[in-house]
């Protein structure tokens, strides 16, 4: 086995060794470049985007002086990489170059691309928002986001990147902080942006738990963690939920992945143990909701779930209790532990006979009484009469 030297794409094996000499074959990242120590004086091994089994090499060895790289013959251009002093360097404009260091992670904006430099590697990054400080390092603490020299870059799935002009009230996931599915979410306040004294970028890490709609249209569930810092992750549960800004969303599992969309059709929604009746605003872009306290059956959550509401009277205090009767697309694991009663048959029959629950133009509404032909009331009574009063909430 010999060290790779190849001007054209050549099948290769990528091996990574630690400081103790333990080596293992590993998969390179896409659009990545590494310092190859398997050849004398080293070279740069490059794996092109989408090609992880073949690589090319660059034999450019440079001299570094006053932060600039140069070679004996020819010129280095922005985006080139070269080897000097057993390290890999990324070349920027006018020969300025940056070293990939072992314990320092940097993000460098070069030719409308962003590269991550760390421990003998230069890797192009794609798709997301990335915050860096004035030294082009990833943000190390939540306090750094507010510093005047903090910049946020947005990159497309194809790797084209640019510095954004942030908007008030928007939330941005900092992809540079993502680790084990956890990340930080940043917001922007134009009235806090200032150049006076030390200045401020206007960026701040969020400080309260809850669900946030991110600038790319996705949603994040955030909780207060260690040192009162808020840590976020992708939403992990299905059903109707409410964001910090009062937006109603409905989340469902598709292809083992949870997807959430904003609810804009009026109807009933069951959120955090409360059944809400919602109407679309004049623009039809959001819902205005209020808690309801009625007896009967209610088709909610975009017509996906049937709920039963019973009146509870205890010490002259009236409240609502809700029982889950049926869920579309539920798997067997979700059903385990539930007591199946006659009401579940009612749900199934309604959906089979009417076939319109999920495609109803009004979104979610109360179920019609099939036995009488129409429902003149606000809700539906079961065939055996009104719902009986119970002392405690029950889940059916």
HUHU-V165572 format. One record per pair of residues at least 12 apart in sequence whose C-alpha atoms are under 7 Angstrom apart, sorted by sequence separation. I is the first residue (numbers start at 0). GAP is how many residues later the second one is. If there is no record, write none. Layout:
i->I gap->GAP
i->I gap->GAP
This chain:
i->13 gap->12
i->32 gap->12
i->33 gap->12
i->44 gap->12
i->78 gap->12
i->86 gap->12
i->87 gap->12
i->104 gap->12
i->105 gap->12
i->150 gap->12
i->151 gap->12
i->172 gap->12
i->173 gap->12
i->189 gap->12
i->209 gap->12
i->219 gap->12
i->220 gap->12
i->238 gap->12
i->248 gap->12
i->249 gap->12
i->265 gap->12
i->266 gap->12
i->276 gap->12
i->277 gap->12
i->295 gap->12
i->296 gap->12
i->308 gap->12
i->309 gap->12
i->367 gap->12
i->13 gap->13
i->32 gap->13
i->43 gap->13
i->44 gap->13
i->77 gap->13
i->78 gap->13
i->86 gap->13
i->104 gap->13
i->171 gap->13
i->172 gap->13
i->188 gap->13
i->208 gap->13
i->209 gap->13
i->219 gap->13
i->220 gap->13
i->237 gap->13
i->238 gap->13
i->248 gap->13
i->249 gap->13
i->265 gap->13
i->275 gap->13
i->276 gap->13
i->295 gap->13
i->308 gap->13
i->365 gap->13
i->366 gap->13
i->13 gap->14
i->31 gap->14
i->32 gap->14
i->42 gap->14
i->43 gap->14
i->76 gap->14
i->77 gap->14
i->103 gap->14
i->170 gap->14
i->171 gap->14
i->187 gap->14
i->188 gap->14
i->208 gap->14
i->219 gap->14
i->220 gap->14
i->237 gap->14
i->247 gap->14
i->248 gap->14
i->265 gap->14
i->275 gap->14
i->276 gap->14
i->294 gap->14
i->295 gap->14
i->307 gap->14
i->308 gap->14
i->31 gap->15
i->42 gap->15
i->43 gap->15
i->77 gap->15
i->133 gap->15
i->170 gap->15
i->171 gap->15
i->187 gap->15
i->208 gap->15
i->218 gap->15
i->219 gap->15
i->237 gap->15
i->247 gap->15
i->264 gap->15
i->275 gap->15
i->276 gap->15
i->293 gap->15
i->294 gap->15
i->306 gap->15
i->307 gap->15
i->30 gap->16
i->31 gap->16
i->42 gap->16
i->101 gap->16
i->102 gap->16
i->132 gap->16
i->133 gap->16
i->170 gap->16
i->186 gap->16
i->187 gap->16
i->207 gap->16
i->218 gap->16
i->263 gap->16
i->274 gap->16
i->275 gap->16
i->294 gap->16
i->306 gap->16
i->307 gap->16
i->29 gap->17
i->30 gap->17
i->99 gap->17
i->100 gap->17
i->101 gap->17
i->132 gap->17
i->169 gap->17
i->185 gap->17
i->186 gap->17
i->273 gap->17
i->274 gap->17
i->306 gap->17
i->29 gap->18
i->30 gap->18
i->76 gap->18
i->91 gap->18
i->99 gap->18
i->100 gap->18
i->131 gap->18
i->132 gap->18
i->168 gap->18
i->169 gap->18
i->185 gap->18
i->186 gap->18
i->305 gap->18
i->306 gap->18
i->324 gap->18
i->325 gap->18
i->29 gap->19
i->75 gap->19
i->99 gap->19
i->100 gap->19
i->130 gap->19
i->131 gap->19
i->168 gap->19
i->185 gap->19
i->186 gap->19
i->305 gap->19
i->324 gap->19
i->29 gap->20
i->61 gap->20
i->99 gap->20
i->130 gap->20
i->131 gap->20
i->167 gap->20
i->184 gap->20
i->185 gap->20
i->263 gap->20
i->305 gap->20
i->60 gap->21
i->61 gap->21
i->62 gap->21
i->99 gap->21
i->130 gap->21
i->166 gap->21
i->167 gap->21
i->184 gap->21
i->208 gap->21
i->263 gap->21
i->265 gap->21
i->304 gap->21
i->325 gap->21
i->29 gap->22
i->59 gap->22
i->60 gap->22
i->61 gap->22
i->99 gap->22
i->129 gap->22
i->130 gap->22
i->165 gap->22
i->167 gap->22
i->206 gap->22
i->207 gap->22
i->235 gap->22
i->263 gap->22
i->304 gap->22
i->59 gap->23
i->60 gap->23
i->128 gap->23
i->129 gap->23
i->206 gap->23
i->263 gap->23
i->303 gap->23
i->304 gap->23
i->27 gap->24
i->128 gap->24
i->129 gap->24
i->205 gap->24
i->303 gap->24
i->69 gap->25
i->106 gap->25
i->128 gap->25
i->68 gap->26
i->127 gap->26
i->128 gap->26
i->292 gap->26
i->67 gap->27
i->68 gap->27
i->127 gap->27
i->292 gap->27
i->67 gap->28
i->68 gap->28
i->107 gap->28
i->126 gap->28
i->127 gap->28
i->66 gap->29
i->67 gap->29
i->106 gap->29
i->125 gap->29
i->126 gap->29
i->239 gap->29
i->66 gap->30
i->105 gap->30
i->106 gap->30
i->125 gap->30
i->126 gap->30
i->239 gap->30
i->240 gap->30
i->269 gap->30
i->78 gap->31
i->105 gap->31
i->106 gap->31
i->125 gap->31
i->211 gap->31
i->239 gap->31
i->267 gap->31
i->268 gap->31
i->269 gap->31
i->78 gap->32
i->87 gap->32
i->104 gap->32
i->105 gap->32
i->125 gap->32
i->126 gap->32
i->210 gap->32
i->211 gap->32
i->267 gap->32
i->268 gap->32
i->86 gap->33
i->104 gap->33
i->125 gap->33
i->209 gap->33
i->210 gap->33
i->266 gap->33
i->267 gap->33
i->124 gap->34
i->209 gap->34
i->2 gap->35
i->2 gap->36
i->43 gap->38
i->137 gap->38
i->246 gap->39
i->247 gap->39
i->42 gap->40
i->11 gap->41
i->41 gap->41
i->172 gap->41
i->305 gap->41
i->10 gap->42
i->11 gap->42
i->170 gap->42
i->171 gap->42
i->10 gap->43
i->11 gap->43
i->128 gap->43
i->130 gap->43
i->170 gap->43
i->171 gap->43
i->9 gap->44
i->10 gap->44
i->41 gap->44
i->128 gap->44
i->129 gap->44
i->169 gap->44
i->170 gap->44
i->8 gap->45
i->9 gap->45
i->128 gap->45
i->129 gap->45
i->130 gap->45
i->169 gap->45
i->8 gap->46
i->9 gap->46
i->112 gap->46
i->128 gap->46
i->129 gap->46
i->8 gap->47
i->112 gap->47
i->113 gap->47
i->127 gap->47
i->183 gap->47
i->184 gap->47
i->7 gap->48
i->111 gap->48
i->112 gap->48
i->182 gap->48
i->183 gap->48
i->6 gap->49
i->111 gap->49
i->181 gap->49
i->182 gap->49
i->5 gap->50
i->6 gap->50
i->111 gap->50
i->181 gap->50
i->182 gap->50
i->5 gap->51
i->147 gap->51
i->149 gap->51
i->181 gap->51
i->249 gap->51
i->4 gap->52
i->34 gap->52
i->146 gap->52
i->147 gap->52
i->148 gap->52
i->180 gap->52
i->34 gap->53
i->146 gap->53
i->147 gap->53
i->145 gap->54
i->146 gap->54
i->302 gap->54
i->303 gap->54
i->145 gap->55
i->302 gap->55
i->145 gap->56
i->301 gap->56
i->145 gap->57
i->338 gap->57
i->144 gap->58
i->145 gap->58
i->337 gap->58
i->144 gap->59
i->302 gap->60
i->239 gap->61
i->301 gap->61
i->302 gap->61
i->238 gap->62
i->301 gap->62
i->141 gap->63
i->300 gap->63
i->299 gap->64
i->298 gap->65
i->299 gap->65
i->298 gap->66
i->297 gap->67
i->298 gap->67
i->297 gap->68
i->298 gap->68
i->296 gap->69
i->297 gap->69
i->321 gap->71
i->322 gap->71
i->323 gap->71
i->324 gap->71
i->320 gap->72
i->322 gap->72
i->323 gap->72
i->321 gap->73
i->322 gap->73
i->309 gap->77
i->311 gap->77
i->313 gap->77
i->310 gap->78
i->311 gap->78
i->312 gap->78
i->309 gap->79
i->310 gap->79
i->311 gap->79
i->311 gap->80
i->296 gap->82
i->295 gap->83
i->296 gap->83
i->295 gap->84
i->34 gap->85
i->295 gap->85
i->33 gap->86
i->34 gap->86
i->33 gap->87
i->32 gap->88
i->33 gap->88
i->32 gap->89
i->31 gap->90
i->32 gap->90
i->31 gap->91
i->295 gap->91
i->30 gap->92
i->31 gap->92
i->30 gap->93
i->265 gap->96
i->266 gap->96
i->267 gap->96
i->264 gap->97
i->265 gap->97
i->266 gap->97
i->267 gap->97
i->264 gap->98
i->265 gap->98
i->266 gap->98
